[in-house]
Amino acid sequence: MKKILQFLFEHKSLSRQMAKDALLGIGRQQFNEHEITAFMTVFLMRSVTIEELQGFRDALLELCVPVKLNGDKVLDIVGTGGDGKNTFNISTLACFIVAGAGQKVAKHGNYGASSISGASNVMEQLGYRFKNENDSLRKEIDKANICFLHAPLFHPALKAVGHIRKNLGMRTFFNMLGPMVNPADPAYQLVGVYNLEMARIYNYLLQQTGGQFTIIHSLDGYDEISLTSDTKVITNDGEQLFTPQQLGKRMVQQSDIYGGNTVEEAAKLFRRILEGNGTWAQNAVVIANAAMALFSTKRYASYEDAYLAAVDSLESGKAKQSLDNLIALQ
């Protein structure tokens, strides 16, 4: 690692192979905590290159615990995190609405590193038991239309840096990697990013994978459809700009989508929304993200059709039933 650090300290960037080797070393616990912290800090001081990201992704996928879900075409909704907005768990809630609408979901997530409640925090608080056994995950997909993949159980490198990321409490390149390394290899992805540069990078990387993807970025800095401003939407077919009125019928305020101060508060809010007791603004934001995810599967003739399916999933209780079925299996 010392050679790699010296190379980076000379303001050089890593080749794809060098980046892969570095992260393989982290995943195999070949470096100490101080070396890893120094390595991560380099990428807080400058942007990570596409080659470096590709190398990091190669390493995570090489070390990854594979997931086989009976050949189901699954979907994932995931944000890069690190937008500093402390919203409630919009992506995870949207996953249950999607599952309630009949689309199978393999949600990839982790503990919050720069936010109070990441996807894993809220799922654990709701009673979900993290696991990486294929039989159990397949049973969840069959019974609840959704399973949850806690990233450190599938990616040794993420487990190795978990406490360092938490102690730093800042956005790192690992935030950027999460959406790229879902071990279930989802057929459809809705990826939220926190700035337009990251949208450009993801567009390039996801084009290489050949899968169906949709990248979303709210222009005021949210890594999801926030309905607080216009949203840039990038797909395999091109890009468009949508207003809050087009995606969610009206604009909401930033204060409307605040996530609370504790994981316990986040979990209570999560259940309240799924039970149909969320505010109009909370429901609108979750439905808009679920609708965009459903629309990305190409099963709906229009976004409006996908939106109506998302509304039905939440209001009929099918989304809540999906969560209840999942927790009953734990």
Secondary structure by P-SEA (a helix, b strand, c coil): caaaaaaaaacccccaaaaaaaaaaaaaccccaaaaaaaaaaaaaccccaaaaaaaaaaaaaacccccccccbbbbbbbcccccccccaaaaaaaaaaaaacbbbbccccccccccccaaaaaaaabbbbbccaaaaaaaaaaccccccccccccaaaaaaaaaaaaacccccccccccccccccccccbbbbccaaaaaaaaaaaaaacccbbbbbccccccccccccbbbbbccccccccccccccccccccccccccccaaaaaaaaaaaaaccccaaaaaaaaaaaaaaaaaacccccaaaaaaaaaaaaaaaaaaaaaaaaaaac
